[in-house]
Amino acid sequence: MNMTKPASRPVNPRFSSGPCAKPPTFKLEKLNDAPLGRSHRAAIGKAKLLAAIERTRGILGVPADYLIAIVPASDTGAVEMAMWNLLGARKVEMLAWESFGSGWVTDAVKQLKLDAKVTTADYGQIVDFDAVDWDADVVMTWNGTTSGVRVPDSVEIPADREGLVIVDATSAAFAQDLPWDRLDVVTYSWQKVLGGEAAHGMLILSPRAVQRLENYAPSWPLPKIFRLTKGGKLIDGIFRGETINTPSMLCVEDYLFALDWAESVGGLEGLKARANANAQVLWDFCERTPWIENLAVTPEAWSNTSVCLKFTDDRIRDGAAFAKAVAKRLEAEGVAYDAAYYRDAPPGLRIWCGATVETSDVEALVPWIEWAFETEIAAQTQAA
Ligand SMILES: Cc1ncc(COP(=O)(O)O)c(C=O)c1O
């Protein structure tokens, strides 16, 4: 048992799964060009908003005929906007394997009162995609942030599906491939993989989703903040940066800075490589360590952003208390902030490995997890 504190520390101890670490080159001065105190409808504001949309398209490889909007209320706003506008036209299948996906199930079943088929899997597992009815509208989370389970690349969504595929990709976008031609709605928020600011969401729509918007009016009321059509026609200005309500131009500037940074590390390929390298450090750690495991069971479903770990040592008496105590030690040492598991998930650690995190910091963290684990086992034994 080694309880000596490791000699080196992560330079940046921010391992939160949202808001996530800012890009390593971030400084507040980088936002000096923000048109503060100006209207977002002035030419300068509109140009920035349009740039945010079109540069997103470039980096993520969003097809030219898909529409992109900046919407209120972060990823939650974008997902709910999609659900409230699009669902109800045909049968619905909800897929969930962790907390956020379960939240969308509640929206569909309890709020929209849809007679939806609900398919769930426990934390660590994923649903059986072979059993999914793609002629239904399907709603799912691409990367389950609270379980560290993502949709495997091998899942094939049929090109000739009848339904729309609505995907909450907030912890996947900019770190994982998204098969655009198989997805009809993709959402994310700036505060995740790019380390942007919270409160703004991105809503990406396929031509089929737009067709649904223009040909279907839901039976429930739509507040102004959700409305994407007027008189049965798409309000197309929304997809050129004429936002529904007032955005923060400081956050827009910050997002543009994050996109600059994303380009500087090689765009989507570079971002994916960074997240993969970060997650690999933790996967290797689990591989060689008998007392810790990836919560996600199947390797092809292992998230490369929100890596969730569980302690498996028989000596642990109270899993939740133990995990919280380990996270507290890491925080107190200033080596990992916000690394405890999500409140509804099985106890353990959750280490954000998205692109803004440096691999050297994940490497420096691992010996500290070993130290905190051993120290907590000893404390628990002593207390008994
Ligand atoms: C999968 C998923 N969906 C939705 C959300 C909510 O995002 P926001 O707070 O940006 O609305 C989160 C936040 O962590 C998430 O991880």
The ligand as a MOL file (V3000), in Angstrom:
LIG
                    3D

  0  0  0     0  0            999 V3000
M  V30 BEGIN CTAB
M  V30 COUNTS 16 16 0 0 0
M  V30 BEGIN ATOM
M  V30 1 C -26.5260 14.0760 -22.2040 0
M  V30 2 C -26.9030 15.4020 -21.6460 0
M  V30 3 N -28.0690 15.9620 -22.0070 0
M  V30 4 C -28.4450 17.1520 -21.5410 0
M  V30 5 C -27.6630 17.8630 -20.6490 0
M  V30 6 C -28.1170 19.1870 -20.1640 0
M  V30 7 O -27.3280 20.1400 -20.7630 0
M  V30 8 P -27.5240 21.6930 -20.5390 0
M  V30 9 O -27.3640 21.9280 -19.0740 0
M  V30 10 O -26.4700 22.2870 -21.3860 0
M  V30 11 O -28.9110 22.0090 -20.9790 0
M  V30 12 C -26.4350 17.3280 -20.2510 0
M  V30 13 C -25.5760 18.0540 -19.2850 0
M  V30 14 O -24.6540 17.5090 -18.7430 0
M  V30 15 C -26.0590 16.0770 -20.7590 0
M  V30 16 O -24.8940 15.5420 -20.4020 0
M  V30 END ATOM
M  V30 BEGIN BOND
M  V30 1 1 1 2
M  V30 2 1 2 3
M  V30 3 2 2 15
M  V30 4 2 3 4
M  V30 5 1 4 5
M  V30 6 1 5 6
M  V30 7 2 5 12
M  V30 8 1 6 7
M  V30 9 1 7 8
M  V30 10 2 8 9
M  V30 11 1 8 10
M  V30 12 1 8 11
M  V30 13 1 12 13
M  V30 14 1 12 15
M  V30 15 2 13 14
M  V30 16 1 15 16
M  V30 END BOND
M  V30 END CTAB
M  END
